[in-house]
């Protein structure tokens, strides 16, 4: 039933996204999880404590977050499945976990802004989805940042929630989302979070490993259906470049997309005025990118999303009683 739940959730979210009216009324599961993370951070991450104590409390905070999220999600799923059309009701709840529609909308907004408002519009649009300094970006760098966000968030925001929902039902998908939210909020290597966020960052690396590999393979498969794309070059880029990425997981989808579409992703970038050195993914060198490249990457990602839906549909059929 968990595969059916993941399949239906992906299919529902593919068409509806997370409605604005619902967000206005009740928020989003990520905002609820984020509120709990913030509370745990305020109460347990004390600057007066030593590194070891803050690290232990970070482990405990992650355990509390996962336990609370998983138990509540399990209780909700159990209650919904007991009702008429229970699987559909549970799928509606699980549809809040993947983010196909919103990811594509945010990335496409960067291409639209570049075409409509030029580089300043593109910088404003891309600053909503990446953390790097937008004022340092030319048009090619804006496009590269948007495409990198598409590749990485395809794995973290679409494939991973589906995978963990398929493994553990609504509780599994919600627990994944909670861990990923914790990583985005406290999993940073700075004075405040290096100790307290250590567990969140390491755990997020581990749980994203299967989805990142699947995402890369989905991009390769989708490349067969995009004119001019090369699955072979995508696989070559994965084998050569993925392990050199600063993230143990983001390298797979970024290298696959860059290699398949014939341009370079990653490379040096600036965060908070500090230049971060990073290896380029792909064989496109530093050639200029434009809005058309963003739209080409979006086309590949949409095909990959439908392939993911089809995969879970097949798994649901194969495991049906």
Secondary structure, 3 states (H helix, E strand, C coil): CHHHHHHHHHHHHHHHCCCHHHHHHHCCHHHHHHHHHHHHHHHHCCCCCCHHHHHHHHHHHHHHHHHHHHHHHHHHHHHHHCCCCHHHHHHHHHCCCCCHHHHHHHHHHHHHHHHHHHHHHHHHHHCCCCCCCHHHCCHHHHHHHHHHHHHHHHHHHHHHHHHHHHHHHHHHHHHHHHHHHHHHHHCCCCCCCCCCCHHHHHHHHHHCHHHHHHHHHHHHHHHCCCCCCCHHHHHHHHHHHHHHCCCCCHHHHHHHHHHHHCCCEECCEEECCEEECCCEECCCCCCCCCHHHHHHHHHHHHHHHHHHHHHHHHHHHHCCC
